């Protein structure tokens, strides 16, 4: 399961979309997330083809939209975040989400969350990526402001 932010982060490293296909068999996203990620493209399929994601991405619409307490911050989330969280809850899958408000709401609804930096770390731990490859990807994410300096430091010092 993914929100739009992680897909944007995957565009940053030159091999972002390549390595994720070796780590994940499927990545489920709601239609709104695909629309957001494919925004500059006139057609969704053109984006999926160019990014090499056609066989990885599975687009599904949530059956119901989750409801959250008014104090949870649900109302400030965009439609893609709401759909991704709803779908993650329905399917009981972990959710790739990077935005702070979205992560907070997803956690309050008992969703397991991670960002691309965490997925890179998991790929490194499972020997899909070397520490040097992971560090380079984290460096690029830091440079593109997709992760914070403190997160970067904690990841590169974790070995």
N, C-alpha and C positions, 0 to 999 in steps of 0.2 A: 504494500500500500504506500502511496506517496502523494504528497501535496506538490505544488508547483515549485517551491523553493529548491528542493533537492535536485529536480530536473535542471533547473538553471545552474546550480552548482556543478552538476555533471558536465555542463558545456565548458566549464573553465579549464580543467586539465585537458591537454591534447588527446589523451587516451581515456577520458572519463566514460564515454559511452561504451568503449571497447571492454574495459575491465569489468564493468558492472554486469555485462552479459555472461562473464565467466563466474560471477559470484551468485547471481540470481537466475532462476529459471523463468520466473514471471514477475512482472511488476504491475500491480493492479492500480489503476487510477480512475477517478470519476471523469465524466465527459468535460466538466467545467475546467478541470486541471489540464486536460489535453488542450482545450481551447486556449487557456492562458499560456501554456508552454509553447504552443504552435503559433502564437500571436502574429509574428511577422509573415507567416506563410498563409497563402490564400486557402490551402487545403490541409487538413490534419494529416492525411496520408503522405503528403509531400514532406512534412516535418519528420514523420516516423521513418520514411524511407531514407532521407538524407542523413538522419542521425543514426541509422542502423538499428532502430528500435522496434520495427514492425513485429518481429517475432517475440520480443520481450514484453511489450506493453499489452495489457488486457484492460480494455475500457469497460467499466461497469457503473451503472447508476445505482445509488443506494435506494433501497426499498422505502425507507423512511428517513426523514431528517431528524437527527438527534436533537433533543431538547436539553438545555442546561439551566442551572440556577441563574437568575438574573445577575448575580454577583460574580459569575464565573468568567465573564468576558466574552461569552458566545456571540453577543450582539456586535462586537467589534471585528469579528472574523469575516473575511470575504467568503463568497459562495464556494470557491474551491476548497478552502480550509474546512468549511462546514461539511461539505460533501465527503471529503477525504476522511475526516474524523468519524462521520456517520458510517461510512463504509467499513472503516477499520473496526468499529464496534460491532457492526452486523456480522462481519466475517471472523471476528476475533483474531485479527492479524496485527503484527507490529506496524507502526506508522512511521514513515520517513517524513519528517516535518522540521523545519528550521526556525521559523518565526517564533519569537518568544511568547507572544500572546497565544498563538495556536498550540504550542507545546504545553503551556500552562493549562489551557482548557482541556486538551487531550488527556493530560495526566489526571486532571480532576475527574474525568470520565473513565478513568482506569485503563486508558490505552497505553500500551508500551510504545515509547517513542525513541527515535534516533534521528540523527542528521547524516549527511553524507560523510562528514568527518568520522563519525562513529562507525559507519559502514566500511570505510576505508580501513579503520583500525581492526574491525572484525576480519576483513579480507587479509590483512597483514598477519593477524594471529592464526588464521587458517592456512597460511602459506600460499595464498593466491597472489599476494604482492610481497616484495621484499621490503625491509624497513626503509631502504633508500628510495624505492618507488613511492611508498606511502608518504615519506617525508616530503618528497618533491610535490606530490599532489596536495598535501596540506599547505605547503609553502605557496602554491598557486592559489589555493582557496583563500589564504590569508591576504595575499596581494590583491585579490579581487574583492576583498571585504566580505567574503562569504563565511569566514570564521573569525573569532576574536584572537588577539595576540595571546591572551591567557590560555585559551583552549589550545592554540597551536603549541605553546610552550609545554603544556601538560602532556600533549600527545608525543612530541618529539623526545621528551625526557622520560617517557614511560617504558622505554626498552630495557 
